[in-house]
């Protein structure tokens, strides 16, 4: 198994294309400056020792050296020892509402984007637990079964949108029922469901489903997305932005159904949280799930990793040394030659 010990350091690679743009801009400025000074052929005769290609060569070496140093800084590792490990965890399904009402922007930038960011943060907080993902709108869809692949969970969350739903609506009851059926049969307890939604329940079966799931020891938490004042739902119609309208042509105002979500959480043995409380909600959910009885299971995982940062750092330092030793002037063995002609 390959991994980076410090993957966040790889964000420094964003600097490389910025440096390329700056170098190209400098090179164009240099050419224009030479042209303003006089005829290009005459100016080149006045600077016979100036190399035409060593600037980009030195810059290319510097860029490659920086890339290698950044990768080495992140410390690439390869798993060298895999063993069976006993772990304890709670099985947690995150159910994310992807109905069109989640496009409402009563919380910035929109309900859906705020919910997705919250869900990603929640996955990060719940590392150590087994996590599954359900998306729901007019129906419920098992996007990812219970697993410890947290990177995949975050990837699925980032790509979630109403386009993935076959029908529109907010079938909270179906999401609860799907989660109840998707927990492993041998797991009689140690189960939690976190519903992230605006609470616009259009199937009327949510409370019944919550009661049935709780009877099977599924603890249900709800996270309300939106405001009670609500807002209109932006949609694209014929290439222009409009709002979702009712049969009379009036814009539909979507509001957070906080009372229903509180009742749903109470029926499911859990707690309601408003997403407006931000990171405090994810921390509270983490604490509540940590308090639940955990189930032991066996996994095969890498317990030892070999680091290879030294090779990248060594290669980067060698390239920096080569770049330092290369002069901007022409070498005698290349005199009269143009490698880029």
C-alpha positions as CSV (number, residue, x, y, z in Angstrom):
1,X,0.0,0.0,0.0
2,X,1.4,3.4,-1.1
3,X,0.7,6.5,0.9
4,X,2.1,9.9,1.8
5,X,2.8,10.4,5.5
6,X,2.0,14.2,5.2
7,X,-0.3,14.5,2.1
8,X,-1.2,18.1,3.0
9,X,2.3,19.2,2.1
10,X,1.6,18.3,-1.5
11,X,-0.6,21.4,-1.8
12,X,2.7,23.3,-2.2
13,X,2.9,21.8,-5.7
14,X,0.3,24.5,-6.6
15,X,3.2,26.9,-6.6
16,X,4.9,25.3,-9.6
17,X,2.3,26.4,-12.3
18,X,2.3,29.8,-10.7
19,X,6.1,30.0,-11.1
20,X,5.8,28.8,-14.8
21,X,3.4,31.6,-15.5
22,X,5.7,34.2,-13.9
23,X,8.7,32.9,-15.8
24,X,6.8,33.0,-19.1
25,X,5.7,36.6,-18.3
26,X,9.3,37.5,-17.4
27,X,10.6,35.9,-20.7
28,X,8.1,37.9,-22.8
29,X,9.0,41.1,-20.9
30,X,12.7,40.4,-21.5
31,X,12.2,39.9,-25.3
32,X,10.2,43.1,-25.5
33,X,12.9,45.0,-23.6
34,X,15.6,43.8,-26.0
35,X,13.4,44.8,-28.9
36,X,12.9,48.3,-27.5
37,X,16.7,48.7,-27.0
38,X,17.3,48.2,-30.7
39,X,17.2,45.7,-33.6
40,X,17.3,42.2,-32.2
41,X,20.1,40.9,-34.5
42,X,22.3,43.9,-33.6
43,X,21.6,43.5,-29.9
44,X,22.5,39.8,-30.1
45,X,25.9,40.8,-31.7
46,X,26.5,43.1,-28.8
47,X,25.9,40.2,-26.3
48,X,27.8,37.3,-28.0
49,X,28.3,35.5,-24.7
50,X,24.7,35.4,-23.8
51,X,23.1,31.9,-24.1
52,X,19.6,31.6,-25.7
53,X,18.6,28.5,-23.9
54,X,20.3,28.4,-20.5
55,X,17.6,30.6,-18.8
56,X,14.8,28.1,-19.5
57,X,17.1,25.1,-18.8
58,X,18.1,26.5,-15.4
59,X,14.5,27.3,-14.6
60,X,13.4,23.8,-15.7
61,X,16.0,22.3,-13.4
62,X,14.9,24.5,-10.5
63,X,11.2,23.6,-11.1
64,X,11.9,19.9,-11.1
65,X,14.1,20.2,-8.0
66,X,11.3,22.0,-6.2
67,X,8.8,19.3,-7.2
68,X,11.1,16.5,-5.9
69,X,11.7,18.4,-2.6
70,X,8.0,18.9,-2.1
71,X,7.2,15.2,-2.7
72,X,10.1,14.2,-0.4
73,X,8.7,16.7,2.2
74,X,5.4,14.8,2.1
75,X,7.3,11.6,2.7
76,X,6.1,8.8,0.3
77,X,5.8,5.5,2.0
78,X,5.2,1.9,1.1
79,X,3.5,-0.6,3.4
80,X,6.1,-3.3,4.2
81,X,4.2,-5.4,6.8
82,X,0.6,-6.4,6.8
83,X,-1.0,-8.1,9.8
84,X,-4.4,-8.9,11.2
85,X,-5.5,-6.3,13.6
86,X,-8.5,-6.3,16.0
87,X,-10.4,-3.1,16.1
88,X,-13.5,-1.8,17.8
89,X,-15.9,0.5,16.1
90,X,-19.5,1.6,15.6
91,X,-21.1,1.1,12.2
92,X,-22.2,4.6,11.0
93,X,-24.3,5.4,7.9
94,X,-24.2,9.0,6.8
95,X,-27.4,9.8,4.8
96,X,-27.0,13.0,2.6
97,X,-30.0,14.8,1.1
98,X,-29.4,15.6,-2.6
99,X,-32.9,16.9,-3.4
100,X,-33.2,20.1,-5.5
101,X,-34.4,22.0,-2.3
102,X,-30.7,21.6,-1.2
103,X,-29.8,24.1,-3.9
104,X,-31.5,26.8,-1.7
105,X,-29.0,29.5,-0.7
106,X,-30.4,30.6,2.7
107,X,-27.0,29.4,4.1
108,X,-24.0,30.2,2.0
109,X,-22.9,29.1,-0.5
110,X,-25.9,26.7,-0.6
111,X,-27.5,24.0,1.6
112,X,-25.9,21.3,-0.5
113,X,-22.4,22.7,-0.5
114,X,-22.5,23.3,3.2
115,X,-23.9,19.8,3.8
116,X,-21.2,18.2,1.7
117,X,-18.4,20.2,3.5
118,X,-19.9,19.2,6.9
119,X,-20.1,15.5,5.8
120,X,-16.5,15.5,4.7
121,X,-15.4,16.9,8.0
122,X,-17.6,14.4,9.8
123,X,-15.9,11.5,8.0
124,X,-12.5,12.9,9.1
125,X,-13.8,13.1,12.7
126,X,-15.1,9.5,12.6
127,X,-11.9,7.9,11.4
128,X,-11.7,4.6,13.4
129,X,-15.4,3.9,12.9
130,X,-16.8,1.9,10.0
131,X,-18.7,4.3,7.7
132,X,-21.2,3.9,4.9
133,X,-22.9,6.5,2.7
134,X,-26.5,6.8,1.5
135,X,-27.8,9.5,-0.9
136,X,-31.5,10.3,-1.0
137,X,-34.0,12.5,-2.8
138,X,-37.2,11.0,-4.2
139,X,-35.6,7.6,-3.4
140,X,-32.7,6.4,-1.4
141,X,-29.5,5.0,-2.9
142,X,-26.7,3.0,-1.3
143,X,-23.7,4.9,-2.5
144,X,-21.1,3.1,-0.4
145,X,-21.6,0.1,2.0
146,X,-20.0,0.0,5.5
147,X,-16.2,0.3,5.1
148,X,-13.1,1.9,6.5
149,X,-12.1,3.5,3.2
150,X,-12.5,7.1,4.3
151,X,-10.9,8.5,1.2
152,X,-13.6,6.9,-1.0
153,X,-16.3,8.2,1.4
154,X,-15.0,11.7,1.0
155,X,-14.7,11.4,-2.8
156,X,-18.4,10.2,-3.0
157,X,-19.5,13.0,-0.8
158,X,-17.7,15.6,-3.0
159,X,-19.3,14.3,-6.1
160,X,-22.9,14.2,-4.7
161,X,-25.5,16.3,-6.6
162,X,-29.2,16.1,-7.4
163,X,-28.2,14.8,-10.9
164,X,-27.5,11.4,-9.2
165,X,-31.1,11.0,-8.1
166,X,-33.5,9.3,-10.4
167,X,-36.5,11.1,-8.9
168,X,-36.9,14.3,-6.9
169,X,-38.5,14.7,-3.5
170,X,-37.2,14.0,0.0
171,X,-37.8,10.4,1.0
172,X,-36.3,10.4,4.5
173,X,-38.2,7.3,5.4
174,X,-36.7,5.4,2.5
175,X,-33.2,6.5,3.6
176,X,-33.8,5.2,7.1
177,X,-35.2,1.9,5.8
178,X,-32.3,1.5,3.4
179,X,-29.8,2.1,6.3
180,X,-31.6,-0.4,8.5
181,X,-31.4,-3.1,5.9
182,X,-27.8,-2.3,5.0
183,X,-26.3,-2.9,8.4
184,X,-24.7,-6.4,8.7
185,X,-27.1,-8.9,10.1
186,X,-24.8,-10.1,12.8
187,X,-24.5,-6.6,14.2
188,X,-27.4,-6.4,16.7
189,X,-26.3,-3.1,18.2
190,X,-23.4,-0.6,17.6
191,X,-25.3,1.1,14.8
192,X,-25.9,4.8,14.1
193,X,-27.4,6.8,11.3
194,X,-26.7,10.5,10.7
195,X,-29.3,12.2,8.5
196,X,-28.1,15.5,6.9
197,X,-31.2,17.2,5.4
198,X,-33.4,20.2,5.3
199,X,-36.3,18.0,6.6
200,X,-38.7,18.6,3.7
201,X,-40.2,15.1,4.0
202,X,-42.6,14.3,1.2
203,X,-43.3,10.6,1.9
204,X,-44.8,10.9,5.4
205,X,-43.2,7.6,6.5
206,X,-40.1,9.0,8.2
207,X,-41.3,8.7,11.8
208,X,-42.6,5.2,11.3
209,X,-39.3,4.1,9.7
210,X,-37.3,5.8,12.5
211,X,-39.3,3.9,15.2
212,X,-38.7,0.6,13.4
213,X,-35.0,1.3,13.0
214,X,-34.7,2.3,16.7
215,X,-36.4,-1.0,17.7
216,X,-33.4,-2.7,16.0
217,X,-30.9,-0.6,17.9
218,X,-30.1,2.0,15.2
219,X,-29.5,5.3,16.9
220,X,-30.5,8.1,14.6
221,X,-29.1,11.7,14.6
222,X,-30.4,14.5,12.5
223,X,-28.5,17.6,11.2
224,X,-30.8,20.4,9.9
225,X,-29.5,22.3,6.8
226,X,-31.1,25.7,6.1
227,X,-33.1,28.3,8.0
228,X,-36.7,28.6,9.1
229,X,-37.0,31.7,7.0
230,X,-35.9,29.7,3.9
231,X,-35.3,30.9,0.4
232,X,-36.3,30.2,-3.2
233,X,-34.7,27.2,-5.0
234,X,-32.6,28.3,-8.0
235,X,-32.8,26.1,-11.1
236,X,-31.5,26.4,-14.7
237,X,-34.3,26.8,-17.3
238,X,-33.2,27.0,-21.0
239,X,-29.8,28.2,-20.1
240,X,-31.0,31.0,-17.8
241,X,-31.3,31.0,-14.0
242,X,-34.8,30.9,-12.6
243,X,-36.6,29.6,-9.4
244,X,-38.5,26.4,-8.9
245,X,-42.2,27.3,-9.2
246,X,-45.5,25.8,-8.1
247,X,-48.5,25.0,-10.4
248,X,-49.7,28.6,-10.2
249,X,-46.3,29.9,-11.4
250,X,-45.2,31.3,-8.0
251,X,-41.6,30.7,-6.8
252,X,-41.5,27.9,-4.2
253,X,-39.9,28.9,-0.9
254,X,-38.1,26.0,0.8
255,X,-37.8,26.1,4.6
256,X,-35.9,24.0,7.2
257,X,-38.4,21.7,8.9
258,X,-36.7,21.8,12.3
259,X,-39.7,20.5,14.3
260,X,-39.9,17.3,12.2
261,X,-36.1,16.7,12.4
262,X,-36.3,17.1,16.2
263,X,-39.1,14.7,16.5
264,X,-37.3,12.3,14.1
265,X,-34.2,12.3,16.3
266,X,-36.2,11.9,19.4
267,X,-38.0,8.9,17.9
268,X,-34.7,7.4,16.8
269,X,-33.1,7.7,20.2
270,X,-30.6,10.4,19.0
271,X,-30.3,14.2,19.0
272,X,-31.0,17.0,16.5
273,X,-28.3,19.5,15.6
274,X,-28.5,22.6,13.4
275,X,-25.7,22.7,10.9
276,X,-25.3,26.5,11.6
277,X,-23.3,25.5,14.7
278,X,-20.5,24.4,12.4
279,X,-17.6,22.3,13.7
280,X,-19.3,22.1,17.1
281,X,-21.9,19.7,15.6
282,X,-19.3,17.3,14.1
283,X,-17.5,17.3,17.5
284,X,-20.7,16.6,19.4
285,X,-21.6,13.7,17.0
286,X,-18.1,12.3,17.4
287,X,-18.4,12.4,21.2
288,X,-21.9,10.8,21.1
289,X,-20.7,8.0,18.9
290,X,-17.6,7.5,21.0
291,X,-19.9,6.9,24.0
292,X,-21.7,4.1,22.2
293,X,-20.7,0.5,22.8
294,X,-18.3,-0.6,20.1
295,X,-18.1,-3.9,18.2
296,X,-14.9,-5.8,17.7
297,X,-13.9,-6.8,14.2
298,X,-10.8,-8.1,12.5
299,X,-9.1,-6.3,9.6
300,X,-5.9,-6.9,7.7
301,X,-3.9,-3.6,7.6
302,X,-0.4,-2.4,7.2
303,X,1.3,-1.9,10.5
304,X,4.8,-0.9,9.2
305,X,5.7,1.5,6.4
306,X,9.1,2.2,4.7
307,X,9.9,5.8,4.0
308,X,11.5,6.9,0.7
309,X,11.7,10.7,1.2
310,X,15.5,10.6,1.2
311,X,15.6,9.6,-2.5
312,X,13.5,12.6,-3.5
313,X,15.4,15.0,-1.3
314,X,18.7,13.7,-2.6
315,X,17.6,14.0,-6.3
316,X,16.2,17.5,-5.6
317,X,19.5,18.7,-4.0
318,X,21.6,17.3,-6.9
319,X,19.4,19.2,-9.4
320,X,19.8,22.4,-7.4
321,X,23.6,21.9,-7.4
322,X,23.6,21.3,-11.2
323,X,21.4,24.4,-11.7
324,X,23.8,26.5,-9.5
325,X,26.9,25.3,-11.5
326,X,25.3,26.1,-15.0
327,X,26.3,29.6,-16.1
328,X,24.0,31.9,-18.0
329,X,26.8,32.4,-20.6
330,X,27.5,30.2,-23.6
331,X,29.9,27.3,-23.1
332,X,32.8,27.0,-25.6
333,X,31.6,23.6,-26.8
334,X,28.2,25.0,-27.8
335,X,29.5,28.3,-29.3
336,X,27.8,29.0,-32.6
337,X,25.1,26.4,-32.0
338,X,21.4,26.9,-31.3
339,X,19.8,23.8,-29.7
340,X,16.3,25.3,-30.3
341,X,16.6,26.3,-33.9
